Amino acid sequence: MKKIGIFGGSFDPPHIGHLIIAELARRTLDLEVVYLVPAFRPPHKAGKHASTASDRLKMTKLSVRGNPGLRVSDIEIKRKGLSYTVDTVKSFHRRFPASELFLIIGSDSLQQFHSWKDPEAILALATLAVYRRPRQAARKWKHSRSKLFFIKGPMMELASSDIRKRTFDGKTIHYMVRENVLAFITRNRLYQSSIAK
């Protein structure tokens, strides 16, 4: 049975932290591949994105270039509308019916998981792989019958919102994103408007 990781997010922009989490999850859980899935419009994030869905998809593809264990799925961007994780997990299950699915999330998302759309349906199809975020205390997991893995790795303060603000303020983001992503941001003058903040 193949083991496949699903790692969703805004990826606005995708940064080194995202890649570290994806790669650590892949190696820790012995996943054949991890799919990074840029959201068209996450239900938990109000307002507009600082970049277009097309920009975020292109940057995410650039960020995984050269690593065959990391791939990008455009399923949520093609679907448009609000990007609900349960719909994405169901789509992956239909595409890979004989595979074991792992949903990769941060510990901050774990605390909100009960408020997601149809969490029980997600848990029926996928195992949660949780990466510990800084200053996130572990709380009692309500779904005791479900498999839950914690991925150990460095605590990273890096966030896409910080990268957008640094770009807006004219500060360097070298080594926070891959060089090809940085070149894309620079070439397309992303995060130059007040929406980036």
N, C-alpha and C positions, 0 to 999 in steps of 0.2 A: 504494500500500500504506500503510495506517495504521500509525503507530508508537505503541505503548502501553507505559506504564511500570507496573511492579508494585513496590510498596514495602511490605514486610511488617514487622511488629514488634508488641511488646506494647502500645505506646502507652498506658502506665500512669503518668502521663497523656501525651497527645500535646502536644508543646511547640513553641516557635518554631523550634528547630533542625530538627525534622522537616519543618516547612513550608518552611524555607529550602532544605533538601536536595531536597525534592520539586519545588519551583519551579525551582531551578537545573538539575536534571536535565531537567525538561520543556523549558526554554528552550535548554539546551546541546545536547540531542539532537533538538530539534524534535519533541517528542512531542505527539500530539493530546491525550492525557489521561494523568494518573498516578493510579492507583488505590492508595490507602492501604488495607492489609489487616490489620486487627487480628487477632492470633492468639488462638485459643481457649486453647491451652496449648502454648507453645513447648517443643520437646524439650530445648533447651539451657538452660532456666531452671527450676531445681528449686523446689519449694515452691509456696505459694499466691500468687495475685495480691492486691495491696492493695485492688483494686476488682473488681467483677464484670465478666464479659465484656460484659454489657449496658451497664454504665457506660462501659467503654472504647470500645464501639462508638458510643455517644451522644456522648462527648467528641470522638471522631475526626470524626464528622459535623459537630459544632459548629465544630471547628478549620478545616475547609475551606470553611465557608459563605462565599459571596460570590466564590469563585474557580472559575469553570466548568472550568478546566483541571485541577482536583484533585477527585477523587471518592473515595468509600469503598465497599469491597466487604465484605460480611458473609459471604463464602464459607467462611472458616475457622471462624467462630463458629457458623454453621449446621451445618457438618460435625461439629463437636465433636471430642473426643479430641485426640491430639497433632497439632499443626499442622506438617506437613512441607511445605517449600517445593516439592518436586517435585510433590506432589499439586495444589498451587495453580497452579503453572505449567501443568500439564497441563489443568486446568480452564479456565484463560484461553485456552489454545490451542484447546480445543474450542469455546469461546464466540466466539473471534475467529480463525478458521482462516486468514483472509487477511491478518492483521495481523502486523507485526514486534514481538516482545515484548522488553522490556528489564527486567531484574531489578535494582532499585536496592538496593545494600547499602553498608555502611560498610567501610572498609579493615580494621577489626578482624574483621569477618565474612569478609572475603576470606582472611585467614590461617587461618580454621577451615573454609573451604569444602570442602576435601578430605574432612572428617569428616562432612559432611552426608549425608543419605540420598540415594543415587543422583545424585551431582553430574553425571555424564555425561549423564543424561537431562535434567537442567535445562539444560545447555549445548547440548543438541541442539535445544532449543525457544526459548531466550532468550539474549540478549546481556547480559553483566554490565556494569552502570554503577556504578562504585565511587567513593564519596565519601571523601576522605581524612580520617581521624580524627586528633586530636592525639596526638602521641607514637607514631604507628604508622608504622614504617619499611616501605617497600615491599620485598617479598621477590620472588624469582623466581617467575613464574607458571608452574605446571607444565603447564597446558593450553594450550600454545602455538598450537594450531590454532584456538582459540576467539577470538572477538572480545572485546575488553576495553577499556572506555572509563573514563578517570578524569575525574571532574567536579571542576573547580577552584572553590574558594569559600573563605569564611572558616573558619579553624579554630575550632571551637566546643567548649567544655568542658561545655556544658549536657547533663545526663542526667536521665532520668525519676526515677532513684533519688535524685538530689540534690533534686529538686522534692518528692518524697514526704517526704524527711527534713526539708526546710525547713518544709513544711506541718505535720508532726508537732511540730516544735520551735516553732511559732508565728511563723515568720519569713515575710516577704513573698515572694511569687512573681509579683508584678506584672511584666508585660512578658516573663516567661519562658514563659507560656502566653497564649493569646488571652483577652480579657476574658470572652467567653461561656463558655469552659472554666473560667476562674477562678470565675465565678458558679456554675457547675454543681458544682464541687468544694466551694465554700463551702456551697451550699444543701443538698447531700447529705452534708456532713461527712465527705468522703473523706479518707483518709490520717491519721485521728485516732488509730488504734490502733497498737500496737507492730509490727504486720505491715508498716506503711508503711516502717519502717526497714530 
